[in-house]
Amino acid sequence: MSEIQCPNCDGPIQVPHHGSTVVCPYCSTTVQVKTGEILKESYVMRVQYSLEDAWSKLLNWATKQLGAPQDLERKSKIVESELVYYPFWVVEVEADGDYVGTQKKPNWEGGGRFTSFTWESVEESGHLDIEKDIFIPASEDVPKALLEYIIPTKRKEFFSKDLIDDVAGKLRPVQVERQVAIDSAKRRMSLLLHDEAMKEVDRVNIMDTTLNVPAVFLVYIPIWHIKYDFSIRKYNAIVDGASGRVISLKFPRKMAFRAMTLFGGLIHLGVGGGLGLLLVYLGLTQFDGVFPTAFGIVFGLGFLGYALRFLKTAFTLSAEEEVAG
Ligand SMILES: [Zn+2]
């Protein structure tokens, strides 16, 4: 811990380890530690879903999942909950890219029945124009399930510590510098441009890119961490308190569901394999022509395919499942 002075009210602000942007506990001003400047573009999403709302969203969602116990709602209850505000940098990036690449194209030769072709590399160029808000997690504590989350920030409000205290939220400190976030957003955008170009050509030889960052802001997202128990075991769930979206949920998978899936696989294997072999056998011994044998093979393989899909599901199903919403 170190300490800086608030540029707005002169109050002392404790800076946590690796802290890059801190909030003054006295006047709610967001201060950039390195430069001592006030960060005006600091926002927060208001909680629209209380713990009860988040919990009913979870149950509702869980009952729609395959193999989730129907008595989940009746038999489970919340044992622990926490509302955490995670900071994200939102970097608006405008990208312009001119690329030159090569594309393989068939070169047709001859005519009539003797048409043949060879592959020829053709140079192609194009222009790309992409505008995107890129989210950079600003704290090491941001849960994995949130890393790829597209956060709806339309209804953001100016940061105020009161909004967070009113709902007993816990603020995670910002550990990523503003400039670091901008740089990594730009890198991500460059990769995106390259990926887009690769949809048009097989190889990108030259990429002339211009990146602009018209806006950067910090936004705190309220996330419910819920621990609940169901028949003596405990499971974790994460729900976005602003949008109500279920981000991740662990729930017990019914044993009966797993057994059914396994049984289904074995039935397909037995019936398909048996009938297929029988048809092949009859085709070879009782009938003339290749058709019955071929039909038997195709029929058998078809069932085998179904059987494998069932078995794969049965074996990859674990007793509990985590699903990103
Ligand atoms: Zn202050």
Boltz pocket constraint, residues with backbone or C-beta under 6 A from the ligand:
constraints:
  - pocket:
      binder: B
      contacts: [[A, 6], [A, 7], [A, 8], [A, 9], [A, 10], [A, 11], [A, 24], [A, 25], [A, 26], [A, 27], [A, 28], [A, 29]]
      max_distance: 6.0
